[in-house]
């Protein structure tokens, strides 16, 4: 069985992979048919096919983008978080954080993504 860190590495690799079928292959061990993804700019996405299509569409809309994991995965009780940075084709960097849930096989079952830094009170 893979570790949760390995699943997050595979998930991150999927975001850097080009081509719909290649993206699906990158997701096959870390994502399930009922896993969900949602962020502040998109509605809920469910399953490998829909997430792969979303990632592929992002590559088509912003060729040359890059997603980089910035922190280790902080996790407990089948939940966790990690920070990342999205670099657009123009070089603009957008920080973010994903909150996740995973199953007993360390596959990701849910990602909730946030863009930008925390705001002060």
KAPEUR-V122199 format. One record per residue. N is the residue number from 1. PHI is phi as a letter, one per 40 degrees, with the letter a starting at -180 (none if undefined). PSI is psi in whole degrees, 0 to 359 (* if undefined). D_CENTER is the distance of its C-alpha to the mean C-alpha in Angstrom with 1 decimal. Layout:
n-><N;N>
phi-><PHI;PHI>
psi-><PSI;PSI>
d_center-><D_CENTER;D_CENTER>
This chain:
n-><1;2;3;4;5;6;7;8;9;10;11;12;13;14;15;16;17;18;19;20;21;22;23;24;25;26;27;28;29;30;31;32;33;34;35;36;37;38;39;40;41;42;43;44;45;46;47;48;49;50;51;52;53;54;55;56;57;58;59;60;61;62;63;64;65;66;67;68;69;70;71;72;73;74;75;76;77;78;79;80;81;82;83;84;85;86;87;88;89;90;91;92;93;94;95;96;97;98;99;100;101;102;103;104;105;106;107;108;109;110;111;112;113;114;115;116;117;118;119;120;121>
phi-><none;c;c;c;c;c;c;c;c;c;c;c;c;d;c;b;c;b;g;d;c;c;c;d;c;c;c;d;c;b;b;b;c;b;c;b;b;a;a;c;b;b;c;d;b;b;g;c;d;c;c;c;c;c;c;c;c;d;c;c;c;b;d;g;c;a;b;b;c;b;b;c;c;c;a;a;f;g;b;a;a;a;b;a;b;b;b;c;c;c;g;c;b;b;c;a;a;b;b;b;b;a;c;c;c;g;c;c;b;a;b;b;b;b;b;g;c;c;c;c;c>
psi-><140;161;166;325;320;322;318;322;317;318;313;321;321;322;342;359;142;144;128;311;324;322;316;317;322;331;344;329;343;350;152;168;341;8;147;150;135;145;182;346;357;149;170;134;135;133;168;313;315;321;319;319;320;314;316;319;320;317;323;323;326;70;141;5;163;136;129;129;131;341;164;163;121;115;155;153;48;25;156;183;157;155;156;172;131;127;119;170;340;0;353;133;134;116;159;174;139;136;139;159;150;159;184;349;9;24;145;129;342;136;131;116;145;140;145;169;165;149;145;156;*>
d_center-><20.1;17.1;16.1;13.1;12.6;12.8;10.2;7.7;9.4;9.2;5.5;5.7;8.8;7.8;6.7;10.1;12.0;14.6;16.3;15.3;16.8;15.3;11.7;12.9;14.5;11.5;9.8;13.3;13.6;10.4;10.0;13.2;15.2;15.0;11.4;10.4;7.8;9.7;10.0;13.3;13.9;13.0;14.5;13.1;11.6;12.7;12.7;11.8;14.1;12.9;9.1;10.6;13.1;10.9;9.1;12.8;14.2;12.4;13.9;17.1;17.3;16.5;17.5;17.1;13.9;12.1;8.9;10.1;9.5;12.6;13.4;13.9;12.3;14.9;15.5;18.4;19.6;16.5;14.5;12.7;11.0;10.0;10.4;9.2;11.2;11.0;14.3;15.8;18.6;21.1;19.9;19.0;16.4;14.3;13.2;10.7;9.7;7.4;9.7;9.3;12.0;12.8;16.0;18.9;17.7;14.6;12.3;9.5;11.3;9.7;7.0;8.9;7.9;11.0;12.2;15.2;17.2;18.9;22.2;25.5;27.8>
